[in-house]
Amino acid sequence: MHLTPEQLEQVNSEVKRFATDLNLSSDQKEKLQTAFQDARGKLGDYMKDHPGITKADIVKEVSGQRDQIRKRVVNFLNPDQLKKWDSEIAKAKDFLGHHMA
């Protein structure tokens, strides 16, 4: 998936806004960062192991990683944070879906 510099900036600013909206504790930030790092590593390994993958394959793999991250965040986000998390993930799916087509 290739995003323009403007799209990357939009994603970065949304992630920062999202993190602020969740009002995470230091412990929660650390756990979330670890979950994202693990997912990024697994996606990187998948892409390395499958050099000819399609955008559809990447979308499927990212979706699977997103599910794994959610399973982890339910263990440390409070109900209000989790509601915000789910809302933001739905927006991200929509945004990324348009750019993967």
Secondary structure per residue as TSV (DSSP state, phi and psi in degrees):
chain	resnum	aa	ss	phi	psi
A	1	M	-	360.0	126.5
A	2	H	-	-115.2	120.5
A	3	L	-	-106.5	148.6
A	4	T	-	-70.6	162.0
A	5	P	H	-55.8	-35.9
A	6	E	H	-66.5	-40.6
A	7	Q	H	-67.2	-40.2
A	8	L	H	-62.3	-41.6
A	9	E	H	-63.4	-39.6
A	10	Q	H	-63.1	-43.2
A	11	V	H	-62.5	-46.4
A	12	N	H	-61.3	-42.7
A	13	S	H	-69.2	-34.1
A	14	E	H	-67.6	-38.8
A	15	V	H	-63.6	-44.1
A	16	K	H	-62.2	-44.1
A	17	R	H	-63.0	-43.3
A	18	F	H	-60.9	-46.0
A	19	A	H	-60.9	-39.4
A	20	T	H	-66.6	-44.0
A	21	D	H	-61.3	-33.6
A	22	L	H	-73.7	-20.5
A	23	N	T	52.4	56.4
A	24	L	-	-75.3	144.8
A	25	S	-	-75.6	169.0
A	26	S	H	-59.8	-41.6
A	27	D	H	-63.1	-42.6
A	28	Q	H	-65.1	-41.1
A	29	K	H	-59.4	-43.6
A	30	E	H	-63.6	-44.4
A	31	K	H	-65.4	-40.3
A	32	L	H	-67.7	-41.8
A	33	Q	H	-60.9	-42.1
A	34	T	H	-62.0	-42.6
A	35	A	H	-61.7	-43.1
A	36	F	H	-67.0	-40.8
A	37	Q	H	-62.9	-42.4
A	38	D	H	-60.9	-44.9
A	39	A	H	-64.5	-43.0
A	40	R	H	-61.0	-42.2
A	41	G	H	-62.6	-43.9
A	42	K	H	-64.8	-39.6
A	43	L	H	-66.2	-41.9
A	44	G	H	-61.0	-43.4
A	45	D	H	-62.2	-42.7
A	46	Y	H	-61.0	-45.0
A	47	M	H	-66.5	-36.6
A	48	K	H	-67.0	-40.7
A	49	D	H	-75.3	-17.8
A	50	H	-	-129.7	74.2
A	51	P	T	-63.0	-21.9
A	52	G	T	-101.1	22.2
A	53	I	-	-67.1	154.5
A	54	T	-	-95.9	168.7
A	55	K	H	-59.8	-37.2
A	56	A	H	-62.9	-38.8
A	57	D	H	-63.5	-41.4
A	58	I	H	-64.2	-43.7
A	59	V	H	-58.9	-44.1
A	60	K	H	-62.5	-43.9
A	61	E	H	-66.6	-42.7
A	62	V	H	-62.0	-40.6
A	63	S	H	-60.3	-43.0
A	64	G	H	-64.3	-39.5
A	65	Q	H	-67.3	-37.7
A	66	R	H	-61.2	-40.9
A	67	D	H	-63.4	-40.6
A	68	Q	H	-66.4	-39.6
A	69	I	H	-64.1	-41.6
A	70	R	H	-62.1	-40.1
A	71	K	H	-59.9	-32.5
A	72	R	H	-77.4	-41.5
A	73	V	H	-69.9	-25.4
A	74	V	T	-63.5	-18.3
A	75	N	T	-81.4	-15.7
A	76	F	T	-136.4	-3.9
A	77	L	S	-93.0	145.3
A	78	N	-	-79.8	169.0
A	79	P	H	-56.3	-39.5
A	80	D	H	-67.0	-42.7
A	81	Q	H	-63.8	-39.7
A	82	L	H	-65.9	-38.0
A	83	K	H	-62.4	-44.6
A	84	K	H	-64.2	-40.7
A	85	W	H	-56.6	-51.8
A	86	D	H	-61.0	-39.5
A	87	S	H	-63.9	-44.6
A	88	E	H	-69.5	-36.3
A	89	I	H	-65.0	-37.7
A	90	A	H	-62.0	-41.2
A	91	K	H	-64.8	-41.1
A	92	A	H	-65.0	-40.5
A	93	K	H	-58.1	-44.4
A	94	D	H	-63.1	-47.8
A	95	F	H	-60.3	-52.0
A	96	L	H	-68.3	-32.6
A	97	G	H	-61.7	-39.3
A	98	H	H	-65.9	-34.4
A	99	H	H	-87.7	-10.7
A	100	M	H	-91.6	-17.5
A	101	A	-	-70.7	360.0
